[in-house]
Amino acid sequence: MPGSLGAAVSVHHRGGPQRLSAAHGLAGAFVPAQLTGFGGPVPTAGRTGEPVVTADVYADDRWPSLTLTGLLAHRPALAADWPRVRGVAALPSTGDAERTLVLSVALDRAATEETVNVLRRHERLAAMALVVTEAGRPDRTDQMLDLLQSRAALEEAKGIVIALRRCGPDEAWNTLRRASQECNVKVRELAVALVELLGGAPAPQPDGERTIHPGPAARRAAQQVLHALEDRRR
């Protein structure tokens, strides 16, 4: 990406801290600073589930603590690098309601919506690479396989919402997330229930303990979502 000073992938677990998973360049220091007190686009994207873009991160009043002066005091060894940061974009990549990946990039120029679009083109590749990498760690194997299975279900459900609502992937994810929160069901169960409701047959899933089994509440929520989408088309 032209003007890139560094890129990163972080993981936000609902009810827990957001953690850096992989980084390149200045993002290896910039993202941890945002996650440990300074605030910024990356924790905001992880918390809200919405893409975040800023043309001038140090002048953006959404993060009053994220200042050039503060970073210079925090990591003086990077005094030559901190002034170069200008634009930042952060894109949340949905894993499930309990886990969100955030792709981010820091630039030496203003970030724009096109910056977010570039991240979006790499979203699935980055998410799958993280799954493969983390699956090699014994303490994370189950967690990453669950994430992979949840993403498959969510992608199918998002496709349904996109087709019926004629919207983009971000709006489709927000529709599913809001419905899961309002109905108090896991978004992955809602996703599978929606796919099965529309298809009239069980959703294709691998056998075993990771098969997602929607409960009655998730199936009721799927019916509500489908009715709302169909009403919107009329």
N, C-alpha and C positions, 0 to 999 in steps of 0.2 A: 504494500500500500504506500503510495507516495507520501513522504513526510513522516513515516512511522518512526517513532523512537522506541517502541516496545509494544508487545501484545501479551495478553494473559488470559488464562481460563481459571475461574474460581468457582467454588461450589458453595451454595447456601442451603443449609438444612433448616427446615422450619423448626423454630424453637431453639436453634443452636447458632453458633457463630458462623459467619461466612469465612471460608478458608481458601487461600491460594493453592491451586493444584499444579499449574504450569505457567511459566513466564519466559519471555525473551526480552533482552535489552533492558531499558530503564523501567519497564513494567515490573521487574523483579523487586524493585524497591518502592515504586510508586503505588502499586496496588496494596501491598501490606500496610503502607502508611494510611491509605484510605480506610482500611479495615480495622485499624487499631487506634481510632480517635479523631483523625482529621476529617473523616467523611468524604463524600465525593460521588462521582457517577457510578462507580462499581457497586458500593453497598446500596445505593439508591435503587439500581436496577435489580439487585438481588432481593431487596425487600418488597418492591412494588410489582415486580414481574413485567415492567414496562421498559422499552428501550429508552436510553438517556443519551442526549447529545449536547455538547456545549462547544461554543466557538472560542471561548477564552475562560479556561477553568479557574484561574486565579481571581478573575473579576466576577465570577458567577456567584450571586448572593444566596444561591441555594446551599452553598457549603462555605459558610463564613470562616470556618476554622482551616480550610484548605488554602493556605496562602504560601507564596514564595518564601516569605520570611520564616514561616513555621517549618517548611521543609528544609531550608538551609540550616536551621538550628537542629533539626532532627537528624539529618544525614549530611554533615558538612563535607564529607569526602566527595559528594556529588554536586558540589557547588557550581561546577562548570556545566552540569546537565540540567538541573532544575529550571534555570531560566529559559531553556529551549522549549519546555512544554507549553503548549497553547491549547489545542483542541483535544477533546476526549470523547470517545463514543463507547457505550456499554450496551450489549445486547443480551438479555436473558434468554436462555434456551430451555424450554420446558422439559423437565424430566418427569415429575409428577407434582402433586400438591405439596409434598414434603421436601422436595429437592429441586433446586434450580441451578443450572449452570449459567455462568455469565462470561461472555466473550467480551474483551475490551481492548482498545488500542489508544495509545497516546501519540499525538502528532505535534509537529513543529509548526503547524498551521491550523486554521479553523476546521473543526469537524462539522460535517453536514449530514443531512439525511442520506446522501450517497455513501458516506462512510459507514452508516448503519447497514445499508444495502450490501456493501462489500462483506461486512461481518456476517450478514445473513446467508450469503452464498457459501460461506465456510462453516456455517453453524453445525450442520449434520456431520461433516467430516471431523470437526474438532470434538464433538460429543462422542462419536464412535471411537476416535483415537484415545480419548480419556478412558472410555470403558475398557478398551483392550489393555491399556497401560495399568490401570488400577486393578484389573482382574488378575494380574500377576502377583499381587500382594495377598497373602493368605487372609489377612484381617479385613480385606475389602471385597473379596470375590463375590460373596452373596449379595452385598449391597450393589455392586456394579451390574450384576446380572439382573437384579430386580429393576434397576434403572433402565437397562436395555429393553426389557420386556414392557415396562411402562411406556417408554417412548414409542414402541411399535403400536400399542393400543391408542395412544394419544394422537399419533399422526393420522390414523384412520378416522378418528372422531373429528379431528380438525378439518380433514378433507370434507366431511359431511357438512360441517358448519359453513365452511367456505363456499361450498356449492349451493347450499340453501339460502345463505344470507348474502352471498355475493360480496364477501369481504376479504381482507387480507389475513395472513396467518396469525398476526399479533392479536387482531380483534377476535378471531376464532378461539384462540387460547384463552383470552380474557372472558369470553362467553362461557366456556367450560369451567373455568376457575370460579367465576361468580356463582354459577349454578351449583357447583360442589360445595361452596361455602354456605350458600343460602339453604341448601338441603342437608348439610352436615354429612356428606358422603365423600369418600375418597375419589379424586378426580379420575384415577385410573379405572375404578369400578364403573363410574359414570360413563367413561369413554367406551368401555367394552359393552355396557348395556345399550348405549346409543347405537353402536355398530350392529348389535344383534337385533335390536328393535327394527331398524331400517331394513336389514337384510332378511329378517324372518328366519334366521338360523344362527347357531352358535358361531361366534367369531373365531377365526383360525388362530389357535394358540398352541404352543408346545405343551405336551403332557408333563405332569409332575407337579411338584409342590409350588412352582411359580405360576401356574395357571391362575389367571385372575377370575374370580367368581363373584359377579355382582350380586349384592343382596337385594331384598325387596325395596329398600329405600333408594338404592341406586337405580333400580328399574323404574320406580315412580319418577325419579328426577329426570331420567332419560325421556320418559313420556312427556313431561312438562317442557323440556327443552325442545323436543321435536314439534310439539303443538305450537310453541311460541315461534319457532322458525317458520313453520307452515303458515301461521297467521300473518307473519310479517311479509310473506310473499304475495298474499292476496291483495 
